[in-house]
Amino acid sequence: MLHVDDDSEFAEMAATFLERADDRLSVETATSAREGLDHLERGAVDCVVSDYEMPEMDGIGFLEAVRERWPDRPFILFTGRGSETVASDAISAGVTDYLQKGSSTERYELLANRIGNVVEARRSRRMLTERTRRLETLISNLPGIVYRCRNEPGWPMETVEGEVERLTGYSAGALERDDVSWGEDVLHEADREEIWETVQAQLATEESFEMTYRIVTAGGDTKWMWERGRVVEPSGGELTVLEGFITNITDRKERERELERRTEELEELTTELEEQYRYLFEEAPVMAVVTRTEDGEPVIDDCNRRFAETLGYEREAVVGERLATFYTPESARELLGGGYDRALAGEFVREDRELVTADGDVVETLLRAVPRYDACDEVVGTLALYVDISERKELEREKSRLEEFANIVSHDLRNPLNVAQSRAKLARETGDLSHLDAAMRAHERMEALVEDLLTLARTGEHVDEPVAVDLSSLAERCWTTVPTAEATLVTQTERSVRADRDRLQQLLENLVQNAVEHGSTGNQTPSDDAVDHGGKAVTITIGEMADGFYVADDGPGIPESEREDVFEAGYSTVEDGTGFGLRIVRQVAEAHEWDIDLCESEGGGARFEFRGVEFD
């Protein structure tokens, strides 16, 4: 507020008391009317308080100047000279309030109260004016009708504004005069009773209502309307006054009917397509699985009968389970290690996968997976098709074994056979019997080759039902069946593994024999000399790991560059070795689905590690 008084000390004192009386007040002062006008020009002032007797321009003149420039600014005349003449002149000039000065501090509290009242009143008038203007603008721009009516049959209208004539064909005046009845002439005859019941039912529980209905225009056209209204005041007795808004929704209703028609057609088409899809899905000559993604892993949403029956499950036991549950460990690692992500990304996935039946049998398949999309075109999973290629894979393995067998027979057996034939011929021609010794060694070589070849050909990758096998006991048994010369066996395990006992014995015997044969620096049979490497007999250790076991020796070891080659059929660094021992070792490990790794032992020799082993 601005306080104008030619007594500056009084003005300062009054400011202190006023601000103390009402903490909303911020008082600025001026010592003349001219200074007060300048102050009003410079800044916003909510209220002016002025003395009457001032030099140059008195309070009335100041009031008139303020009213000329700011007609609605609150102005309070606060003067020590009170008379009816001054009060009359002030009222004529448009003063907001009039108050005489006094010596009591209560006068300042009264003045502060008057200031608050006139400022709030001015703000309220402004808000009311602004609201009225907005309401009039809103009504003029609304796509419909604003009304006030009585809640009684016929819905007699007291006021109607907006697009009345455009929507109904009747004028607002005709409805307000009741020349046209909203309930009898405008509302569709079939909807009148339902409208009345709907409004009364909603008003019984709350003060507002909402509904859609039809009207008939003056021209006979039918239109759909949406209405929302509420109770505003009772008009005496049981009658109630309602106010609300009505708008035309005919276009929306027509779109809804068209949408409903198209939706029905689409639902029929969708049902037909779903039936066709289900038929193709169920009758497909391959195993089919639909997955969804949960925490980055595939979960089975659906599967066809062939998938469930091939794996030996009921469909209900498969749906909802994680897909990796039905994979072998190696295939599961490929699935979760990037295979599923590639399928989700739309990459062409065509890979071998191994499935596991309920009985534990492995089914080899060829997988083809594509992304699966939802209605928003987002990838939510995959459609995976599995072709059972177990028979084809077995034929391929048989072919591979036959080719390997034929190559070995044609190459490895031919050499010692040629030696034996040549030595026998030389013995016959020269009479030198030493040639017969060489021929005998060639025959022994052929016999060893034949035995290993028969082992490879007969057993292949087959294993019998695994049983609990004590590693230490089996190692001691193998030690008695293999020539070990001066070698030493150390067992550092008391655990039992689940394996085919006979095949595991083959594995250990071949590893022991390999360590004995290669632990010597020379070329000799174990029975001829003590097996040594630099004069020291070789020590063979069989021990356990967290997930398997190992067989290690402290012989000369196997160079890193040759560690992959030693598992190939026919590869040997010993002159009279068959080269099939470690091939058989790898074959037994693969048959048990163990991982085999060849590395250097602590003693500098060879260490064969077998992982993925199941302990009893």
FENSUL-V616227 format. One record per pair of residues at least 24 apart in sequence whose C-alpha atoms are under 10 Angstrom apart, sorted by the first residue. I is the first residue (numbers start at 0). J is the second residue. Records with the same first field share a line. If there is no record, write none. Layout:
BEGIN
I: J ; J
END
This chain:
BEGIN
0: 24 ; 25 ; 26 ; 27 ; 28 ; 43 ; 44 ; 45 ; 46 ; 47 ; 48 ; 73 ; 74 ; 114 ; 118
1: 25 ; 26 ; 27 ; 28 ; 29 ; 35 ; 38 ; 39 ; 43 ; 44 ; 45 ; 46 ; 47 ; 48 ; 49 ; 74
2: 26 ; 27 ; 28 ; 29 ; 30 ; 31 ; 35 ; 46 ; 47 ; 48 ; 49 ; 50 ; 75 ; 77
3: 27 ; 28 ; 29 ; 30 ; 31 ; 32 ; 33 ; 34 ; 35 ; 36 ; 47 ; 48 ; 49 ; 50 ; 51 ; 53 ; 58 ; 61 ; 76 ; 77
4: 28 ; 29 ; 30 ; 31 ; 32 ; 35 ; 48 ; 49 ; 50 ; 51 ; 52 ; 53 ; 58 ; 77 ; 78
5: 29 ; 30 ; 31 ; 32 ; 49 ; 50 ; 51 ; 52 ; 53 ; 54
6: 30 ; 31 ; 50 ; 53
7: 31
10: 49 ; 50
13: 104 ; 106 ; 107 ; 110
14: 107
15: 107
16: 104 ; 105 ; 106 ; 107 ; 108 ; 110 ; 111
17: 104 ; 106 ; 107 ; 108 ; 109 ; 110 ; 111 ; 112 ; 114
18: 107 ; 108 ; 111
19: 107 ; 108 ; 111
20: 104 ; 105 ; 107 ; 108 ; 109 ; 110 ; 111 ; 112
21: 107 ; 108 ; 110 ; 111 ; 112 ; 114 ; 115
22: 111
23: 111 ; 115
24: 111 ; 114 ; 115
30: 54
31: 55 ; 56 ; 57 ; 58 ; 61
32: 56 ; 57 ; 58 ; 60 ; 61 ; 62 ; 64 ; 65
33: 61 ; 64
35: 61 ; 65
36: 61 ; 64 ; 65 ; 68
39: 65 ; 68 ; 69
40: 68
44: 72 ; 73
45: 72 ; 73 ; 74 ; 114 ; 115 ; 117 ; 118 ; 119 ; 121 ; 122
46: 72 ; 73 ; 74 ; 75 ; 95 ; 114 ; 115 ; 117 ; 118 ; 121
47: 72 ; 73 ; 74 ; 75 ; 76 ; 77 ; 95 ; 114
48: 73 ; 74 ; 75 ; 76 ; 77 ; 78 ; 96 ; 97 ; 98 ; 110 ; 114
49: 74 ; 75 ; 76 ; 77 ; 78 ; 97
50: 75 ; 76 ; 77 ; 78 ; 79 ; 80 ; 98 ; 99 ; 100
51: 76 ; 77 ; 78 ; 79 ; 80 ; 81 ; 85 ; 89
52: 78 ; 79 ; 80
58: 85 ; 89
59: 85 ; 86 ; 88 ; 89 ; 90 ; 91 ; 92 ; 93 ; 94
60: 89 ; 92
61: 92
62: 89 ; 92 ; 93 ; 94 ; 95
63: 89 ; 91 ; 92 ; 93 ; 94
64: 92
65: 92 ; 93
66: 92 ; 93 ; 94
67: 92
71: 95 ; 121 ; 125
72: 117 ; 118 ; 121
73: 114 ; 116 ; 117 ; 118 ; 120 ; 121
74: 114 ; 117 ; 118
75: 110 ; 113 ; 114 ; 117
76: 100
77: 101 ; 110
135: 160 ; 161
137: 161
138: 162 ; 244
141: 244 ; 245 ; 246
142: 166 ; 244 ; 245 ; 246 ; 247
143: 224 ; 225 ; 226 ; 244 ; 245 ; 246 ; 247 ; 248
144: 171 ; 226 ; 243 ; 244 ; 245 ; 246 ; 247
145: 226 ; 228 ; 242 ; 243 ; 244 ; 245 ; 246
146: 171 ; 175 ; 228 ; 241 ; 242 ; 243 ; 244 ; 245
147: 175 ; 228 ; 229 ; 230 ; 231 ; 240 ; 241 ; 242 ; 243 ; 244
148: 175 ; 181 ; 239 ; 240 ; 241 ; 242 ; 243
149: 230 ; 233 ; 234 ; 238 ; 239 ; 240 ; 241 ; 242
150: 195 ; 198 ; 199 ; 230 ; 233 ; 234 ; 237 ; 238 ; 239 ; 240 ; 241 ; 242
151: 182 ; 195 ; 199 ; 237 ; 238 ; 239 ; 240 ; 241
152: 181 ; 182 ; 183 ; 191 ; 192 ; 195
153: 177 ; 180 ; 181 ; 182 ; 183 ; 184 ; 185 ; 186 ; 191 ; 195
154: 180 ; 181 ; 182 ; 183 ; 195 ; 240 ; 241
155: 179 ; 180 ; 181 ; 182
156: 180 ; 181 ; 182 ; 240 ; 241 ; 242
157: 240 ; 241 ; 242
158: 242
159: 242 ; 243 ; 244
160: 244
161: 244 ; 245
162: 245 ; 246
163: 245 ; 246
164: 216 ; 217
165: 216
166: 214 ; 215 ; 216 ; 217 ; 222 ; 224 ; 245 ; 246 ; 247
167: 214 ; 215 ; 216 ; 217 ; 218 ; 219 ; 220 ; 221 ; 222 ; 247
168: 215 ; 216 ; 217 ; 218 ; 219 ; 220
169: 216 ; 217 ; 218
179: 217
181: 214
182: 214
184: 214 ; 215 ; 216 ; 217
185: 213 ; 214 ; 215 ; 216 ; 217 ; 219 ; 221
186: 212 ; 213 ; 214 ; 215 ; 216 ; 221 ; 222 ; 224
187: 212 ; 213 ; 214 ; 215 ; 216 ; 221 ; 222 ; 223
188: 213 ; 214 ; 215
189: 213 ; 214
190: 214
198: 227 ; 228 ; 229
201: 229
202: 228 ; 229 ; 230
205: 229 ; 230
206: 230 ; 231 ; 241
207: 231 ; 241 ; 242 ; 243
208: 243
209: 243 ; 244 ; 245
210: 245
211: 245 ; 246 ; 247 ; 248
212: 248
213: 247 ; 248 ; 249
214: 247
221: 249
222: 247 ; 248 ; 249 ; 250 ; 252
223: 247 ; 248 ; 249 ; 250 ; 251 ; 252 ; 253
224: 248 ; 249 ; 252
225: 249
277: 303
278: 303
279: 303
280: 304 ; 305
281: 305 ; 306
283: 384
284: 384 ; 385 ; 386 ; 387
285: 364 ; 365 ; 383 ; 384 ; 385 ; 386 ; 387
286: 310 ; 364 ; 366 ; 383 ; 384 ; 385 ; 386 ; 387
287: 366 ; 367 ; 368 ; 382 ; 383 ; 384 ; 385 ; 386
288: 317 ; 318 ; 322 ; 368 ; 381 ; 382 ; 383 ; 384 ; 385
289: 318 ; 322 ; 368 ; 370 ; 371 ; 380 ; 381 ; 382 ; 383 ; 384
290: 318 ; 319 ; 320 ; 321 ; 322 ; 370 ; 371 ; 379 ; 380 ; 381 ; 382 ; 383
291: 319 ; 321 ; 322 ; 371 ; 372 ; 378 ; 379 ; 380 ; 381 ; 382
292: 321 ; 339 ; 343 ; 378 ; 379 ; 380 ; 381
293: 321 ; 379 ; 380
295: 335 ; 339 ; 340 ; 380
296: 321 ; 322 ; 323 ; 334 ; 335 ; 339 ; 340 ; 380
297: 321 ; 322 ; 323 ; 334 ; 335 ; 339 ; 340 ; 379 ; 380 ; 381
298: 322 ; 323 ; 324 ; 380 ; 381
299: 323 ; 380 ; 381 ; 382
300: 380 ; 381 ; 382
301: 382
302: 382 ; 383 ; 384
305: 385
306: 384 ; 385 ; 386 ; 387
307: 356 ; 357
308: 356 ; 357
309: 354 ; 355 ; 356 ; 357 ; 362 ; 387
310: 354 ; 355 ; 356 ; 357 ; 358 ; 359 ; 360 ; 361 ; 362
311: 355 ; 356 ; 357 ; 358 ; 359
312: 356 ; 357 ; 358
322: 354
323: 354 ; 355
324: 354 ; 355
325: 353 ; 354 ; 355 ; 356 ; 357 ; 359 ; 361
326: 352 ; 353 ; 354 ; 355 ; 356 ; 361 ; 362
327: 352 ; 353 ; 354 ; 355 ; 356 ; 359 ; 360 ; 361 ; 362 ; 363 ; 592
328: 353 ; 354 ; 355 ; 592 ; 611
329: 353 ; 592
330: 354
338: 368
339: 368 ; 369 ; 370 ; 380 ; 381
340: 370 ; 380 ; 381
341: 368 ; 369 ; 370
342: 367 ; 368 ; 369 ; 370 ; 371 ; 380 ; 381 ; 382 ; 383
343: 368 ; 369 ; 370 ; 371 ; 372 ; 378 ; 379 ; 380 ; 381 ; 382
344: 369 ; 370 ; 378 ; 381
345: 369 ; 370 ; 371 ; 378 ; 381
346: 370
348: 383
349: 384 ; 385
350: 385
351: 385 ; 386 ; 388
352: 385 ; 386 ; 387 ; 388
353: 385 ; 387 ; 388 ; 389
354: 385 ; 387
361: 389
362: 386 ; 387 ; 388 ; 389 ; 390
363: 387 ; 388 ; 389 ; 390 ; 391 ; 392 ; 393
364: 388 ; 389 ; 390 ; 391 ; 392
365: 389
396: 459 ; 460
397: 456 ; 459
400: 455 ; 456 ; 459
401: 456
403: 452 ; 455 ; 456 ; 568 ; 569
404: 452 ; 453 ; 455 ; 456 ; 568
406: 568 ; 569
407: 448 ; 449 ; 452 ; 568 ; 569
408: 445 ; 448 ; 449 ; 452
410: 569
411: 444 ; 445 ; 448 ; 569 ; 577 ; 578
412: 441 ; 442 ; 444 ; 445 ; 446 ; 448 ; 449
413: 445
414: 441 ; 444 ; 445
415: 439 ; 440 ; 441 ; 442 ; 443 ; 444 ; 445 ; 448
416: 441 ; 442 ; 444 ; 445
417: 441
418: 442
419: 445
440: 575
441: 575
443: 575
444: 575 ; 576 ; 577
445: 577
446: 577
447: 575 ; 576 ; 577 ; 579
448: 569 ; 576 ; 577 ; 578 ; 579
449: 577
450: 577 ; 579
451: 577 ; 578 ; 579 ; 580 ; 582 ; 583
452: 568 ; 577 ; 579 ; 583
454: 505 ; 579 ; 583
455: 568 ; 579 ; 580 ; 582 ; 583 ; 586 ; 587
458: 502 ; 583 ; 586 ; 587 ; 590
459: 583 ; 586 ; 587 ; 589 ; 590
460: 502 ; 583 ; 585 ; 586 ; 587 ; 588 ; 589 ; 590 ; 591 ; 592
461: 499 ; 502 ; 586 ; 587 ; 589 ; 590 ; 591
462: 498 ; 499 ; 500 ; 501 ; 502 ; 503 ; 587 ; 589 ; 590 ; 591
463: 498 ; 499 ; 500 ; 501 ; 502 ; 590 ; 591
464: 497 ; 498 ; 499 ; 500
465: 496 ; 497 ; 498 ; 499 ; 500 ; 591 ; 613
466: 495 ; 496 ; 497 ; 498 ; 499 ; 500 ; 615
467: 494 ; 495 ; 496 ; 497 ; 498 ; 499 ; 500 ; 613 ; 614 ; 615
468: 494 ; 495 ; 496 ; 497 ; 498 ; 499 ; 500 ; 501 ; 503 ; 504 ; 614 ; 615
469: 493 ; 494 ; 495 ; 496 ; 497 ; 498 ; 500 ; 614 ; 615
470: 494 ; 495 ; 496 ; 497 ; 500 ; 503 ; 504 ; 507 ; 541 ; 542 ; 543 ; 548
471: 495 ; 541 ; 542
473: 500 ; 501 ; 503 ; 504 ; 507 ; 508
474: 503 ; 504 ; 507 ; 508 ; 511 ; 540 ; 541
476: 504 ; 507 ; 508
477: 504 ; 505 ; 506 ; 507 ; 508 ; 509 ; 511 ; 512
478: 507 ; 508 ; 511 ; 512
479: 508
480: 508 ; 512
481: 508 ; 509 ; 511 ; 512 ; 515 ; 525
482: 508 ; 511 ; 512 ; 515 ; 516 ; 524 ; 525 ; 526
483: 511 ; 512 ; 514 ; 515 ; 516 ; 524 ; 525 ; 526 ; 529 ; 530 ; 537
484: 515 ; 516 ; 524 ; 525 ; 526 ; 527 ; 528 ; 529 ; 530 ; 531 ; 536 ; 537
485: 515 ; 525 ; 526 ; 528 ; 529 ; 530 ; 531 ; 535 ; 536 ; 537 ; 538
486: 511 ; 514 ; 515 ; 518 ; 525 ; 529 ; 530 ; 531 ; 535 ; 536 ; 537 ; 538 ; 539 ; 552
487: 515 ; 530 ; 536 ; 537 ; 538 ; 539 ; 540 ; 552
488: 537 ; 538 ; 539 ; 540 ; 541 ; 552
489: 538 ; 539 ; 540 ; 541 ; 542 ; 550 ; 551 ; 552
490: 539 ; 540 ; 541 ; 542 ; 543 ; 550
491: 540 ; 541 ; 542 ; 543 ; 548 ; 549
492: 540 ; 541 ; 542 ; 543 ; 544 ; 548
493: 542 ; 543
494: 542 ; 543 ; 548 ; 614 ; 615
495: 543 ; 613 ; 614 ; 615
496: 547 ; 548 ; 612 ; 613 ; 614 ; 615
497: 591 ; 612 ; 613 ; 614 ; 615
498: 588 ; 590 ; 591 ; 612 ; 613 ; 614 ; 615
499: 587 ; 590 ; 591
501: 587
502: 583 ; 584 ; 586 ; 587 ; 588 ; 590 ; 591
503: 584 ; 587 ; 588 ; 591
504: 584 ; 587
505: 580 ; 583 ; 584 ; 587
506: 580 ; 581 ; 582 ; 583 ; 584 ; 585 ; 586 ; 587 ; 588
507: 541 ; 550 ; 584
508: 580 ; 584
509: 579 ; 580 ; 581 ; 582 ; 583 ; 584
510: 539 ; 550 ; 551 ; 552 ; 580 ; 581 ; 583 ; 584 ; 606 ; 607
511: 538 ; 539 ; 540 ; 541 ; 550 ; 551 ; 552 ; 580
512: 580 ; 581
513: 552 ; 571 ; 573 ; 576 ; 578 ; 580 ; 581
514: 538 ; 539 ; 550 ; 551 ; 552 ; 553 ; 554 ; 555 ; 556 ; 604 ; 605 ; 606
515: 539 ; 552 ; 554
516: 554 ; 572 ; 573 ; 575 ; 576
517: 554 ; 555 ; 556 ; 557 ; 571 ; 572 ; 573 ; 576 ; 604 ; 605
518: 552 ; 553 ; 554 ; 555 ; 556 ; 604 ; 605
519: 554 ; 555
520: 554 ; 555
521: 573
522: 572 ; 573 ; 574 ; 575
523: 573 ; 574 ; 575
524: 575
530: 554
531: 555
537: 604
538: 602 ; 604
539: 604 ; 605 ; 606
540: 600 ; 606
541: 606 ; 607 ; 608
542: 608
543: 608 ; 609
544: 608 ; 609 ; 610 ; 612
545: 610 ; 611 ; 612 ; 614
546: 608 ; 609 ; 610 ; 611 ; 612 ; 613 ; 614
547: 593 ; 594 ; 595 ; 608 ; 609 ; 610 ; 611 ; 612 ; 613 ; 614
548: 607 ; 608 ; 609 ; 610 ; 611 ; 612 ; 614
549: 595 ; 596 ; 597 ; 600 ; 606 ; 607 ; 608 ; 609 ; 610
550: 597 ; 600 ; 605 ; 606 ; 607 ; 608 ; 609
551: 597 ; 598 ; 599 ; 600 ; 601 ; 602 ; 603 ; 604 ; 605 ; 606 ; 607 ; 608
552: 599 ; 600 ; 601 ; 602 ; 603 ; 604 ; 605 ; 606 ; 607
553: 599 ; 600 ; 601 ; 602 ; 603 ; 604 ; 605 ; 606
554: 600 ; 602 ; 603 ; 604 ; 605
555: 599 ; 602 ; 603 ; 604 ; 605
556: 598 ; 599 ; 600 ; 602 ; 603 ; 604 ; 605 ; 606
557: 597 ; 598 ; 599 ; 603 ; 604 ; 605 ; 606
558: 598 ; 599 ; 604 ; 605
559: 597 ; 598 ; 599
562: 596 ; 597 ; 598 ; 605
563: 596 ; 597
565: 597
566: 597
585: 609
588: 612
END
